[in-house]
Amino acid sequence: MGLFGKSKSSGTSVKAHRENLKKNLEHRLTVARSNGDEKLVKQLEQEAAYLNLN
C-alpha cells in the first residue's frame, strides 16, 4: 500500500483521470475556437491553467 493506505493503482487512476480532463478540455477549446467564441476560449484557458493541464 502507498501513502495514506491507498494502493499503488490509485496513482494510475489519478493519472488517467487527469489525461481524461486534459483531452476533454482540449476538445472543448477546439470547439470554442471553431465557433469563434473568444470569451469561452479565454475561460477554458484559465481552467487549464488552474488545473495545471497546460
PDB file with one MODEL, atoms N, CA, C and O in Angstrom:
MODEL        1
ATOM      1  N   MET A   1       0.837  -1.189   0.000  1.00  0.00           N
ATOM      2  CA  MET A   1       0.000   0.000   0.000  1.00  0.00           C
ATOM      3  C   MET A   1       0.873   1.241   0.000  1.00  0.00           C
ATOM      4  O   MET A   1       1.990   1.244   0.518  1.00  0.00           O
ATOM      5  N   GLY A   2       0.342   2.279  -0.586  1.00  0.00           N
ATOM      6  CA  GLY A   2       1.066   3.528  -0.670  1.00  0.00           C
ATOM      7  C   GLY A   2       0.700   4.466   0.467  1.00  0.00           C
ATOM      8  O   GLY A   2       0.190   4.054   1.509  1.00  0.00           O
ATOM      9  N   LEU A   3       0.969   5.697   0.238  1.00  0.00           N
ATOM     10  CA  LEU A   3       0.704   6.753   1.212  1.00  0.00           C
ATOM     11  C   LEU A   3      -0.778   6.805   1.576  1.00  0.00           C
ATOM     12  O   LEU A   3      -1.626   6.711   0.689  1.00  0.00           O
ATOM     13  N   PHE A   4      -1.106   6.950   2.844  1.00  0.00           N
ATOM     14  CA  PHE A   4      -2.477   7.060   3.347  1.00  0.00           C
ATOM     15  C   PHE A   4      -3.319   5.818   3.041  1.00  0.00           C
ATOM     16  O   PHE A   4      -4.539   5.915   2.905  1.00  0.00           O
ATOM     17  N   GLY A   5      -2.679   4.660   2.933  1.00  0.00           N
ATOM     18  CA  GLY A   5      -3.408   3.411   2.758  1.00  0.00           C
ATOM     19  C   GLY A   5      -3.941   3.179   1.357  1.00  0.00           C
ATOM     20  O   GLY A   5      -4.708   2.240   1.142  1.00  0.00           O
ATOM     21  N   LYS A   6      -3.557   4.005   0.403  1.00  0.00           N
ATOM     22  CA  LYS A   6      -4.022   3.821  -0.971  1.00  0.00           C
ATOM     23  C   LYS A   6      -3.120   2.822  -1.680  1.00  0.00           C
ATOM     24  O   LYS A   6      -1.919   2.757  -1.417  1.00  0.00           O
ATOM     25  N   SER A   7      -3.700   2.058  -2.568  1.00  0.00           N
ATOM     26  CA  SER A   7      -2.895   1.112  -3.331  1.00  0.00           C
ATOM     27  C   SER A   7      -2.121   1.865  -4.410  1.00  0.00           C
ATOM     28  O   SER A   7      -2.443   3.009  -4.730  1.00  0.00           O
ATOM     29  N   LYS A   8      -1.124   1.230  -4.956  1.00  0.00           N
ATOM     30  CA  LYS A   8      -0.315   1.854  -5.999  1.00  0.00           C
ATOM     31  C   LYS A   8      -1.144   2.124  -7.247  1.00  0.00           C
ATOM     32  O   LYS A   8      -0.827   3.045  -8.000  1.00  0.00           O
ATOM     33  N   SER A   9      -2.197   1.347  -7.487  1.00  0.00           N
ATOM     34  CA  SER A   9      -3.006   1.539  -8.678  1.00  0.00           C
ATOM     35  C   SER A   9      -3.795   2.840  -8.630  1.00  0.00           C
ATOM     36  O   SER A   9      -4.247   3.318  -9.670  1.00  0.00           O
ATOM     37  N   SER A  10      -3.973   3.426  -7.442  1.00  0.00           N
ATOM     38  CA  SER A  10      -4.699   4.698  -7.366  1.00  0.00           C
ATOM     39  C   SER A  10      -3.930   5.795  -8.088  1.00  0.00           C
ATOM     40  O   SER A  10      -4.541   6.715  -8.633  1.00  0.00           O
ATOM     41  N   GLY A  11      -2.608   5.717  -8.104  1.00  0.00           N
ATOM     42  CA  GLY A  11      -1.802   6.678  -8.852  1.00  0.00           C
ATOM     43  C   GLY A  11      -2.080   6.576 -10.339  1.00  0.00           C
ATOM     44  O   GLY A  11      -2.096   7.582 -11.047  1.00  0.00           O
ATOM     45  N   THR A  12      -2.295   5.368 -10.806  1.00  0.00           N
ATOM     46  CA  THR A  12      -2.619   5.140 -12.205  1.00  0.00           C
ATOM     47  C   THR A  12      -3.976   5.739 -12.538  1.00  0.00           C
ATOM     48  O   THR A  12      -4.145   6.345 -13.596  1.00  0.00           O
ATOM     49  N   SER A  13      -4.944   5.575 -11.643  1.00  0.00           N
ATOM     50  CA  SER A  13      -6.274   6.121 -11.918  1.00  0.00           C
ATOM     51  C   SER A  13      -6.268   7.643 -11.849  1.00  0.00           C
ATOM     52  O   SER A  13      -7.011   8.295 -12.583  1.00  0.00           O
ATOM     53  N   VAL A  14      -5.446   8.216 -10.986  1.00  0.00           N
ATOM     54  CA  VAL A  14      -5.320   9.678 -10.927  1.00  0.00           C
ATOM     55  C   VAL A  14      -4.736  10.183 -12.241  1.00  0.00           C
ATOM     56  O   VAL A  14      -5.200  11.179 -12.796  1.00  0.00           O
ATOM     57  N   LYS A  15      -3.722   9.493 -12.727  1.00  0.00           N
ATOM     58  CA  LYS A  15      -3.095   9.879 -13.998  1.00  0.00           C
ATOM     59  C   LYS A  15      -4.106   9.770 -15.142  1.00  0.00           C
ATOM     60  O   LYS A  15      -4.183  10.660 -15.989  1.00  0.00           O
ATOM     61  N   ALA A  16      -4.873   8.692 -15.168  1.00  0.00           N
ATOM     62  CA  ALA A  16      -5.882   8.502 -16.212  1.00  0.00           C
ATOM     63  C   ALA A  16      -6.946   9.592 -16.125  1.00  0.00           C
ATOM     64  O   ALA A  16      -7.400  10.103 -17.149  1.00  0.00           O
ATOM     65  N   HIS A  17      -7.343   9.947 -14.909  1.00  0.00           N
ATOM     66  CA  HIS A  17      -8.345  10.987 -14.722  1.00  0.00           C
ATOM     67  C   HIS A  17      -7.840  12.328 -15.265  1.00  0.00           C
ATOM     68  O   HIS A  17      -8.571  13.042 -15.952  1.00  0.00           O
ATOM     69  N   ARG A  18      -6.587  12.661 -14.951  1.00  0.00           N
ATOM     70  CA  ARG A  18      -6.013  13.917 -15.442  1.00  0.00           C
ATOM     71  C   ARG A  18      -5.909  13.919 -16.968  1.00  0.00           C
ATOM     72  O   ARG A  18      -6.148  14.945 -17.606  1.00  0.00           O
ATOM     73  N   GLU A  19      -5.556  12.783 -17.545  1.00  0.00           N
ATOM     74  CA  GLU A  19      -5.484  12.682 -19.006  1.00  0.00           C
ATOM     75  C   GLU A  19      -6.869  12.888 -19.625  1.00  0.00           C
ATOM     76  O   GLU A  19      -7.001  13.557 -20.650  1.00  0.00           O
ATOM     77  N   ASN A  20      -7.898  12.312 -19.002  1.00  0.00           N
ATOM     78  CA  ASN A  20      -9.264  12.496 -19.494  1.00  0.00           C
ATOM     79  C   ASN A  20      -9.698  13.950 -19.380  1.00  0.00           C
ATOM     80  O   ASN A  20     -10.333  14.481 -20.292  1.00  0.00           O
ATOM     81  N   LEU A  21      -9.362  14.596 -18.268  1.00  0.00           N
ATOM     82  CA  LEU A  21      -9.679  16.021 -18.099  1.00  0.00           C
ATOM     83  C   LEU A  21      -9.009  16.839 -19.205  1.00  0.00           C
ATOM     84  O   LEU A  21      -9.628  17.719 -19.802  1.00  0.00           O
ATOM     85  N   LYS A  22      -7.741  16.537 -19.467  1.00  0.00           N
ATOM     86  CA  LYS A  22      -6.990  17.279 -20.477  1.00  0.00           C
ATOM     87  C   LYS A  22      -7.580  17.077 -21.870  1.00  0.00           C
ATOM     88  O   LYS A  22      -7.728  18.032 -22.633  1.00  0.00           O
ATOM     89  N   LYS A  23      -7.915  15.833 -22.196  1.00  0.00           N
ATOM     90  CA  LYS A  23      -8.490  15.538 -23.507  1.00  0.00           C
ATOM     91  C   LYS A  23      -9.837  16.246 -23.691  1.00  0.00           C
ATOM     92  O   LYS A  23     -10.120  16.796 -24.755  1.00  0.00           O
ATOM     93  N   ASN A  24     -10.653  16.223 -22.648  1.00  0.00           N
ATOM     94  CA  ASN A  24     -11.957  16.872 -22.694  1.00  0.00           C
ATOM     95  C   ASN A  24     -11.793  18.384 -22.857  1.00  0.00           C
ATOM     96  O   ASN A  24     -12.491  19.004 -23.659  1.00  0.00           O
ATOM     97  N   LEU A  25     -10.886  18.963 -22.109  1.00  0.00           N
ATOM     98  CA  LEU A  25     -10.653  20.400 -22.184  1.00  0.00           C
ATOM     99  C   LEU A  25     -10.132  20.793 -23.569  1.00  0.00           C
ATOM    100  O   LEU A  25     -10.546  21.813 -24.120  1.00  0.00           O
ATOM    101  N   GLU A  26      -9.234  19.994 -24.129  1.00  0.00           N
ATOM    102  CA  GLU A  26      -8.715  20.275 -25.466  1.00  0.00           C
ATOM    103  C   GLU A  26      -9.831  20.242 -26.503  1.00  0.00           C
ATOM    104  O   GLU A  26      -9.867  21.072 -27.412  1.00  0.00           O
ATOM    105  N   HIS A  27     -10.739  19.282 -26.366  1.00  0.00           N
ATOM    106  CA  HIS A  27     -11.883  19.200 -27.296  1.00  0.00           C
ATOM    107  C   HIS A  27     -12.771  20.434 -27.157  1.00  0.00           C
ATOM    108  O   HIS A  27     -13.191  21.023 -28.153  1.00  0.00           O
ATOM    109  N   ARG A  28     -13.054  20.822 -25.902  1.00  0.00           N
ATOM    110  CA  ARG A  28     -13.891  21.998 -25.665  1.00  0.00           C
ATOM    111  C   ARG A  28     -13.235  23.256 -26.243  1.00  0.00           C
ATOM    112  O   ARG A  28     -13.921  24.117 -26.794  1.00  0.00           O
ATOM    113  N   LEU A  29     -11.908  23.362 -26.117  1.00  0.00           N
ATOM    114  CA  LEU A  29     -11.177  24.500 -26.688  1.00  0.00           C
ATOM    115  C   LEU A  29     -11.269  24.504 -28.219  1.00  0.00           C
ATOM    116  O   LEU A  29     -11.468  25.555 -28.827  1.00  0.00           O
ATOM    117  N   THR A  30     -11.125  23.348 -28.827  1.00  0.00           N
ATOM    118  CA  THR A  30     -11.217  23.241 -30.282  1.00  0.00           C
ATOM    119  C   THR A  30     -12.583  23.705 -30.771  1.00  0.00           C
ATOM    120  O   THR A  30     -12.677  24.459 -31.739  1.00  0.00           O
ATOM    121  N   VAL A  31     -13.637  23.257 -30.103  1.00  0.00           N
ATOM    122  CA  VAL A  31     -14.999  23.646 -30.490  1.00  0.00           C
ATOM    123  C   VAL A  31     -15.211  25.141 -30.282  1.00  0.00           C
ATOM    124  O   VAL A  31     -15.767  25.816 -31.148  1.00  0.00           O
ATOM    125  N   ALA A  32     -14.769  25.663 -29.134  1.00  0.00           N
ATOM    126  CA  ALA A  32     -14.926  27.093 -28.854  1.00  0.00           C
ATOM    127  C   ALA A  32     -14.188  27.936 -29.894  1.00  0.00           C
ATOM    128  O   ALA A  32     -14.708  28.952 -30.356  1.00  0.00           O
ATOM    129  N   ARG A  33     -12.984  27.516 -30.257  1.00  0.00           N
ATOM    130  CA  ARG A  33     -12.215  28.257 -31.267  1.00  0.00           C
ATOM    131  C   ARG A  33     -12.895  28.193 -32.624  1.00  0.00           C
ATOM    132  O   ARG A  33     -12.969  29.202 -33.326  1.00  0.00           O
ATOM    133  N   SER A  34     -13.396  27.017 -33.005  1.00  0.00           N
ATOM    134  CA  SER A  34     -14.047  26.890 -34.311  1.00  0.00           C
ATOM    135  C   SER A  34     -15.347  27.686 -34.372  1.00  0.00           C
ATOM    136  O   SER A  34     -15.782  28.088 -35.451  1.00  0.00           O
ATOM    137  N   ASN A  35     -15.969  27.914 -33.213  1.00  0.00           N
ATOM    138  CA  ASN A  35     -17.191  28.725 -33.154  1.00  0.00           C
ATOM    139  C   ASN A  35     -16.885  30.209 -32.988  1.00  0.00           C
ATOM    140  O   ASN A  35     -17.796  31.037 -32.987  1.00  0.00           O
ATOM    141  N   GLY A  36     -15.602  30.547 -32.847  1.00  0.00           N
ATOM    142  CA  GLY A  36     -15.209  31.935 -32.686  1.00  0.00           C
ATOM    143  C   GLY A  36     -15.606  32.534 -31.345  1.00  0.00           C
ATOM    144  O   GLY A  36     -15.758  33.749 -31.224  1.00  0.00           O
ATOM    145  N   ASP A  37     -15.772  31.682 -30.341  1.00  0.00           N
ATOM    146  CA  ASP A  37     -16.203  32.136 -29.016  1.00  0.00           C
ATOM    147  C   ASP A  37     -14.972  32.460 -28.162  1.00  0.00           C
ATOM    148  O   ASP A  37     -14.517  31.642 -27.362  1.00  0.00           O
ATOM    149  N   GLU A  38     -14.454  33.660 -28.350  1.00  0.00           N
ATOM    150  CA  GLU A  38     -13.219  34.061 -27.663  1.00  0.00           C
ATOM    151  C   GLU A  38     -13.383  34.120 -26.148  1.00  0.00           C
ATOM    152  O   GLU A  38     -12.442  33.827 -25.410  1.00  0.00           O
ATOM    153  N   LYS A  39     -14.559  34.493 -25.686  1.00  0.00           N
ATOM    154  CA  LYS A  39     -14.806  34.545 -24.239  1.00  0.00           C
ATOM    155  C   LYS A  39     -14.679  33.145 -23.634  1.00  0.00           C
ATOM    156  O   LYS A  39     -14.051  32.969 -22.590  1.00  0.00           O
ATOM    157  N   LEU A  40     -15.272  32.162 -24.287  1.00  0.00           N
ATOM    158  CA  LEU A  40     -15.192  30.784 -23.800  1.00  0.00           C
ATOM    159  C   LEU A  40     -13.769  30.250 -23.914  1.00  0.00           C
ATOM    160  O   LEU A  40     -13.307  29.535 -23.025  1.00  0.00           O
ATOM    161  N   VAL A  41     -13.076  30.584 -24.988  1.00  0.00           N
ATOM    162  CA  VAL A  41     -11.685  30.159 -25.158  1.00  0.00           C
ATOM    163  C   VAL A  41     -10.852  30.666 -23.983  1.00  0.00           C
ATOM    164  O   VAL A  41     -10.060  29.918 -23.409  1.00  0.00           O
ATOM    165  N   LYS A  42     -11.034  31.941 -23.629  1.00  0.00           N
ATOM    166  CA  LYS A  42     -10.284  32.518 -22.517  1.00  0.00           C
ATOM    167  C   LYS A  42     -10.611  31.798 -21.205  1.00  0.00           C
ATOM    168  O   LYS A  42      -9.716  31.504 -20.413  1.00  0.00           O
ATOM    169  N   GLN A  43     -11.896  31.517 -20.984  1.00  0.00           N
ATOM    170  CA  GLN A  43     -12.311  30.794 -19.776  1.00  0.00           C
ATOM    171  C   GLN A  43     -11.667  29.417 -19.711  1.00  0.00           C
ATOM    172  O   GLN A  43     -11.154  29.014 -18.666  1.00  0.00           O
ATOM    173  N   LEU A  44     -11.693  28.701 -20.819  1.00  0.00           N
ATOM    174  CA  LEU A  44     -11.136  27.349 -20.856  1.00  0.00           C
ATOM    175  C   LEU A  44      -9.617  27.368 -20.667  1.00  0.00           C
ATOM    176  O   LEU A  44      -9.056  26.471 -20.037  1.00  0.00           O
ATOM    177  N   GLU A  45      -8.961  28.380 -21.207  1.00  0.00           N
ATOM    178  CA  GLU A  45      -7.521  28.503 -20.996  1.00  0.00           C
ATOM    179  C   GLU A  45      -7.214  28.773 -19.521  1.00  0.00           C
ATOM    180  O   GLU A  45      -6.228  28.269 -18.985  1.00  0.00           O
ATOM    181  N   GLN A  46      -8.060  29.567 -18.875  1.00  0.00           N
ATOM    182  CA  GLN A  46      -7.896  29.814 -17.437  1.00  0.00           C
ATOM    183  C   GLN A  46      -8.143  28.543 -16.646  1.00  0.00           C
ATOM    184  O   GLN A  46      -7.454  28.275 -15.661  1.00  0.00           O
ATOM    185  N   GLU A  47      -9.130  27.756 -17.076  1.00  0.00           N
ATOM    186  CA  GLU A  47      -9.418  26.477 -16.416  1.00  0.00           C
ATOM    187  C   GLU A  47      -8.226  25.542 -16.532  1.00  0.00           C
ATOM    188  O   GLU A  47      -7.849  24.884 -15.563  1.00  0.00           O
ATOM    189  N   ALA A  48      -7.633  25.485 -17.723  1.00  0.00           N
ATOM    190  CA  ALA A  48      -6.460  24.632 -17.949  1.00  0.00           C
ATOM    191  C   ALA A  48      -5.310  25.053 -17.040  1.00  0.00           C
ATOM    192  O   ALA A  48      -4.625  24.212 -16.457  1.00  0.00           O
ATOM    193  N   ALA A  49      -5.107  26.368 -16.927  1.00  0.00           N
ATOM    194  CA  ALA A  49      -4.035  26.873 -16.064  1.00  0.00           C
ATOM    195  C   ALA A  49      -4.315  26.528 -14.609  1.00  0.00           C
ATOM    196  O   ALA A  49      -3.411  26.109 -13.886  1.00  0.00           O
ATOM    197  N   TYR A  50      -5.567  26.700 -14.171  1.00  0.00           N
ATOM    198  CA  TYR A  50      -5.948  26.414 -12.798  1.00  0.00           C
ATOM    199  C   TYR A  50      -5.720  24.934 -12.464  1.00  0.00           C
ATOM    200  O   TYR A  50      -5.237  24.601 -11.381  1.00  0.00           O
ATOM    201  N   LEU A  51      -6.072  24.059 -13.402  1.00  0.00           N
ATOM    202  CA  LEU A  51      -5.914  22.624 -13.203  1.00  0.00           C
ATOM    203  C   LEU A  51      -4.497  22.142 -13.538  1.00  0.00           C
ATOM    204  O   LEU A  51      -4.181  20.959 -13.409  1.00  0.00           O
ATOM    205  N   ASN A  52      -3.655  23.083 -13.969  1.00  0.00           N
ATOM    206  CA  ASN A  52      -2.281  22.768 -14.337  1.00  0.00           C
ATOM    207  C   ASN A  52      -2.228  21.694 -15.418  1.00  0.00           C
ATOM    208  O   ASN A  52      -1.476  20.725 -15.318  1.00  0.00           O
ATOM    209  N   LEU A  53      -3.051  21.889 -16.461  1.00  0.00           N
ATOM    210  CA  LEU A  53      -3.130  20.934 -17.568  1.00  0.00           C
ATOM    211  C   LEU A  53      -2.405  21.435 -18.804  1.00  0.00           C
ATOM    212  O   LEU A  53      -2.456  20.782 -19.846  1.00  0.00           O
ATOM    213  N   ASN A  54      -1.740  22.563 -18.720  1.00  0.00           N
ATOM    214  CA  ASN A  54      -1.065  23.140 -19.882  1.00  0.00           C
ATOM    215  C   ASN A  54       0.103  22.296 -20.296  1.00  0.00           C
ATOM    216  O   ASN A  54       0.793  22.626 -21.260  1.00  0.00           O
TER     217      ASN A  54
ENDMDL
END
